[in-house]
Amino acid sequence: MFRPASLFIATRYLLRGQRGGFANFVNLFALFGVTLGVMVLMVVLSVMNGFESQLKTRLLDRVPHLVLSQDQGFADWQQRAAQLGQSPEVKAAFPYVDGEVMLQSQNGLQGGWLQGWWPGTDLPDLARAPRAGQYELVLGAGLARKLDLLVGDVVRLYLPGRSLYTPLGRLPAQRQFTVVAVVDLASELNDVLAITHYSDLRRLYGQSPEEVNKLRVTLKDPFAVQTFERLAAKGEQLWDWRSRYGDFFAAVAQEKRTMSTLLVLIIAVAAFNILAALAMLVSDKRRDIAVLAGLGMTPKALKRIFVAQGIGTGLLGSALGLSLGFLLTEHLNLVLDVIGLGGVAWGYGPQGLPVVRDPVQMGVIGAFVILICALATLAPAHRASRIDPAVVLTERD
């Protein structure tokens, strides 16, 4: 705990400094660097948090979190789904079927991912539910644009994984579907996803619509990977979303860590400036320090003066940086529009760039800044505590 004298002297130099002194300029520059680093780090992390949150919502909303399958089919899938629903991690469980397909229109041929929709479960916004037996299709906006399809158009769908013997030879299973809805999924699924009724897709695969071989499990937290294996019963195969998009989310997390590391270097440079400012202050105030030592101030108390000054710079820089960062993230899209960079938010909807402020992250940033500023004071503080008053006060100018 700081003694009042040490704290008083440190506060005096921190707030008033040396009028016109170069050390004071360096100290102010260090404070500016800490403030700028904290502000930029908060803004970047908040935007990347928002980006990651939107990816989870938009992408994993349509991608199965878990798929449990049995080769012979579930004897009583309702009972198994109810059993899964009793788990606190599970939000819902229902029959599922999907497959890789080719879609052909008059204007092209595209690959896609076809999912079977189980009645009563969620569909993308504004999507009309496909009806059983009508072979109706809901398309992502990107896929519909590539095939130049509109609602009411007919598209031919091929199953590369299933073939039929015909008088013309062996051909892939195929069927004409009618487009009943085109939806914007606001993710890369826009370019590949198609949805039809569960029973129609089962028939297309030559399987009975009444049988259930797969259960789609929706989790409350799809990133709770430790629960995945526990949900699979004996004899069931497990597939989870990481098989398709795990590398993508890992790349996003790695990018976030890399950006954070680069921005932390700004704070480290500012901390180096604190070290330089305090070193110059010690050299400039050697006589004052010697007088304090001669009056009985212990070396530990002298150290506390400079440590308190560094911590004070860290506290002040963190408070200013977090406050400015909060204001900037609160009005980020408005600021981008004012400076003519509103186009960078294109594709994120009317709300603009997504921003999610994490209080834990902000606390970690503040604590880290205070710690690195405190560490930067140790060398100058140690140097000040070793000043011999008998030598310094007898020196001639």
Summary of the structure (lengths in Angstrom):
residues: 397
radius of gyration: 32.2
end to end distance: 36.3
largest distance: 112.6
contacts: 1232
relative contact order: 0.18
helix: 53%
strand: 19%
